[in-house]
Amino acid sequence: MEPKAKLFVGLIGKDEAIWGPVERKTELIPFDFSDYYEKEMGAPLHRQWVSFKTLINPADLPELKLKAIELEQRMAKEPSKRQVNIDPGYVTETQLVLASTKRAPHRIYMGKGIFVELTMLYSGGGFKPFRWTYIDYQKYDFFFNLIRRDLLAQIRDEG
């Protein structure tokens, strides 16, 4: 049987942005963990995570990242001035995985310029970070625990 995963996106932008029908979302929080996006998008920036009801195959994550890039470009006011950063990822029973276009030693290349990384591992009742896990993901691990709970309930209900 193919594994199932719960899709989520992390959004960073100046305004509230929602990508499709959602199951859960966090409030907008100040994105003050890094100034990485300020030159491109301005300031102040906000972060939000959104999860979706439809389950995905984890193998689809690279293609979902390419669709997110396309959406970012369509929403941009200028070619190099995104209005929002969309980072898709997924939660399984044991993992939180992110897609990225940035190369790093802990990321695995999946083709078409897309890398994936194991961002957090579920163990002992919660998600545990690695040294490379972004601070905002660590601070909002409770949201990813809720997504995991939704995933397990949905798998159970679908039999």
Buried (B, 14 or more C-beta within 10 A) or exposed (E): EEEBBBBBBBBBBBEEBEBEEBBBBBEBBEBEBEEEBEEBBEEEBBBBBBBBEEBBEBEBBBBBBBBBBEBBEEEBEEEEEBBBBBBBBBBBEEBBBBBBBEEEEEBEEBEEBBBBBBBBBBEEEEBBBEEEBBEBBBEBBEBBBBBBEBBEEBEEEEE
